[in-house]
Amino acid sequence: MPRDQGTKGSQQPGMKGIGERLAKGMGGAYSPPPSSSGPSPAEQERAALQQRASSLGSRLSSLRGKASMSDLRSSLVQLDTTLRGFPALLEEIRRGGYVYKAYLEKKTEVLRQQWQDLGQRIDTEAAQQSRMLVPQVDMLQQRLSAMGINLQAFALDALERDIAAMEGRVSSSYSGVEGLFSTLQQNAGQTERQLKGIQWMMQELAGASFRLRTEENLVEALEAQYLTEQEKDGPKGILFLTDQRLLFEQKEDVATKKFLFITTQKERVQKLLLEAPIGSAQARASQRGALMFKKELLEMGFSGGQAPVSQALFRLKTDSDTCQALIGRIQTGDIAGERVGAPAVPAAPAAPAAAAPAAVAAPTTCPTCGANITTEIVRGMQSISCEYCGTVIRL
């Protein structure tokens, strides 16, 4: 009698049994096929919604910080501290013996007066905007929090539109408050760099290997490289411009010992390499290269045999055109007008209208003190005066 095919003993072998026998016949171990199951479409949608909600939460957090105007009000505190420090910094510079850039006294005073007029008004405006904007951002945050885990695409779409609109309102208000003092802030920063630059110059002069002569005063000091080796390399140091001389002092750490091209020992070298009367120098500025590789070069020629060389080439870290112009002002004596206590130089009479030169681009900064020009320039004006230093600028 044939066995019942429905009994346990007569079951056909399953896939696992077949797989085991095949694997055994091939001398290997059996591994069940990997599962191809993954997140369901519903789970994928929930994950996408959660990611969107998280992104919107981050935007709201950033938006609230901007709406509170906290970093802007911190800038106001920093600006106040900077302006309050100018008188003491300027006094230190004058006490140390620097007698030029007399416009700094007036410039710092004008900045102080501007801040006195603007400071409280700007802080009040920032606080008022913050009181209006922050609650509106908080309402958007509450809408997001109220969704909990029951996130829906249409609700997130609506919230995202409202957040984008709120970002526009906050940005507009922020820019409006910032615009009230941005020019003052820029001029204060530029003045601070001028004052600290003079501090650095006086420190370098105090530590120099030479001394100034009687009645000689420092005008400018610049980081420079004296290109003596095929105009590509040479000693690095400081180029000093006084109202009597031009001097270059090497001041750098020079390798004295190397191992496999690696410097293992250095020696500080500081010595005067070039000295010449400022009146014997003919300066010509030039630039080579482009963008970040541009080199600011100052070519010098010396006449009268009063310098150890007839020519010299310097690579500067600052604008070479500005340096050339400064040397020219020292040589002509115009720099004396910037000396503390010097009498004011009256403005030259305006040229007749018929002889007026062709119109040129309106200046954006003062050529003397570097402050931003805020005077409105209209047709027919032939000159303007810098409100910070009094320099008359021809148009």
C-alpha positions, 0 to 999 in steps of 0.5 A: 500500500502506498504511503499517504502523501499527506503524512509528515514522512512523505513531505517533499523537501523544501527550498531550505532542504534542497539548498542544504543538499546542494551546498553539501554536494558543492562542499559549502555551507548554506546561507539563506537568501538575503531579505529584500524587504525595506522601509515601506512607502508610508515610512519613507514619507514619514521620514521625509516629513520629519526631515522637512520639519527639522529643517524648518525648525533650524530656520526658525531658530536662526530667524529668531536670533536675527529678529532679536537683533542681538548680534546687531546690538552687540555690534553697537556695544563694540562700536561704543567701546572702540570710539571711547578708546580713541582719545587714549590711543591717540594721546599715547601716539602723540606722547610717543613722538608721532607728529603727523596725520594731525587730521586724526584729532578732528576725525576722532572727534567727529566720529564721537559726535556722530555716535553721540547723536546716533547711538541711543536712537539706533539702540532704541530702534533695534529694541523696538523692531525686536519686540515686534518681530520676535513674537511673530517668529514665536507664533510660527514656532508654536505652529510647528510644535503643535504638529507633533508627530502628526506631520502633514505635507500641506501643513508644512507647505503653508508653514514654509511659505509663512517662514519665507515671508517672515524671513523677508520682513526680518531681513528688511528690518535688520538691514534698515537698522544696520544702515543707520550706523554702517557708514559710522562703523566703517569709518570707525574701523578704518580709523582704528586701523590707522591708529593701531598702524601708527602704534606698530610703526612707533614700536618698530622704530623704537626697536630699530638698529638706527636712530632718528636725527635731530628734528627728524620725524617718522612719517610711515613704516611699511613691511617690505622685501628688498628684491636684490636677487634677480628681482625675485628674492631678497631680505625682508624687513621694514621700509621707513619713510621720514621727513628727511630720509628713506631707510630699509632695515632687514629684520627677519629670521634667517635659516643657519642650519638645514637637514634635508631641506628642513630648517633646524636652526634660525638666527635673527638678522637685523641691520640697516641695508639702505639709507638715502636722503628722501629728496634724492629718491625717484619712486615709481609704483608698479604691479605684476601678476593678477588677483591673489598673485599680484605683486605691489612693487616700488622701483626706486632711483637715487640721484646725487650719489648719496645712496649706496646704490643707484636703484632699488626694488621693493615688494610691498604688502600695501598699495605701491601707488599710495606709497609713491604718492606719499613720497612725493608729498614728503619731497614737496613739503605738502606733508607739513600740512599734516603735522600737529600744530601746523597752520591750516592751509587755505583752499585754492580759489575755484577755477572759473566755470569756463575753465572747469575740467571734464567731469570725473567719477565722484570720490568715495573716500577722502584721499587724506584720512581715508574716511567714506565720503557721505556728502551728496554731490550734485551737478555744478559742485566744483569741490567738497570738504571732508567732514572728518579732516577738512580736506578740500577735494576737487571734483 
